[in-house]
Amino acid sequence: MHVSLTEKLEDYVRQKVASGLYNNASEVIREALRLKIAAEESDEARLQRLRDAIDIGWEQAERGEFAEYSLEKSLAKLRAEG
């Protein structure tokens, strides 16, 4: 496999290898890919938790378990208090 990098990314990889943290460029790239995969999995998990919470909210609303809310009234109350 051949991968092309921008000059900026090549410099970054070279710096990491030169720092002694990695033995070669392949190690830097593998670590970067592992971190990217972990971030995507974390993003997907957060998104799923949000979807689950929204579903719960919709179910509660359908059962009539909600409170009326007015942004205008809340802002007016804050202005009156402060």
C-alpha positions in Angstrom: 0.0 0.0 0.0 1.2 3.4 -0.9 -0.1 6.5 1.0 0.5 10.1 -0.1 0.8 12.8 2.5 0.9 16.5 2.3 4.2 18.2 3.1 2.8 19.3 6.5 1.8 15.8 7.4 5.1 14.4 6.3 6.9 16.9 8.5 4.7 15.9 11.4 5.5 12.2 10.9 9.2 12.9 10.6 9.1 15.0 13.8 7.4 12.2 15.7 10.0 9.6 14.5 12.8 12.1 15.3 11.4 12.5 18.8 12.1 8.9 19.6 8.5 8.2 20.4 8.2 6.0 17.3 10.7 3.8 15.5 9.4 4.6 12.0 6.8 6.4 10.0 4.5 3.3 9.8 4.2 3.3 13.6 3.1 7.0 13.5 0.5 6.3 10.9 -0.8 3.2 12.6 -1.2 5.1 15.9 -3.0 7.9 14.1 -5.4 5.5 12.5 -6.1 3.7 15.8 -6.9 7.1 17.4 -9.2 8.1 14.5 -11.1 4.8 14.7 -11.5 5.2 18.5 -12.8 8.7 18.0 -15.3 7.6 15.4 -16.5 4.8 17.6 -16.8 7.3 20.5 -18.7 9.7 18.3 -21.1 6.9 17.2 -21.7 5.9 20.8 -22.5 9.5 21.9 -24.8 9.8 18.9 -26.6 6.6 19.9 -27.0 7.8 23.5 -28.5 11.0 22.2 -30.9 9.1 19.9 -31.9 6.9 22.8 -32.6 10.0 25.0 -34.7 11.6 22.2 -36.7 8.4 21.8 -37.4 8.4 25.5 -38.5 12.0 25.3 -40.8 11.3 22.4 -42.4 8.4 24.2 -42.9 10.5 27.3 -44.5 13.3 25.2 -46.8 10.8 23.5 -48.0 9.6 27.0 -48.6 13.2 27.9 -45.7 13.4 30.3 -44.4 16.8 29.5 -44.5 20.3 30.8 -45.4 23.4 28.9 -42.5 25.7 28.3 -42.1 29.1 27.0 -38.7 30.6 26.2 -40.2 34.1 26.2 -41.7 33.6 29.7 -38.4 32.3 31.0 -36.4 35.2 29.5 -38.9 37.7 31.0 -38.6 36.0 34.4 -34.8 36.2 34.2 -34.9 39.9 33.2 -37.3 40.7 36.1 -35.0 38.9 38.5 -31.8 40.4 37.4 
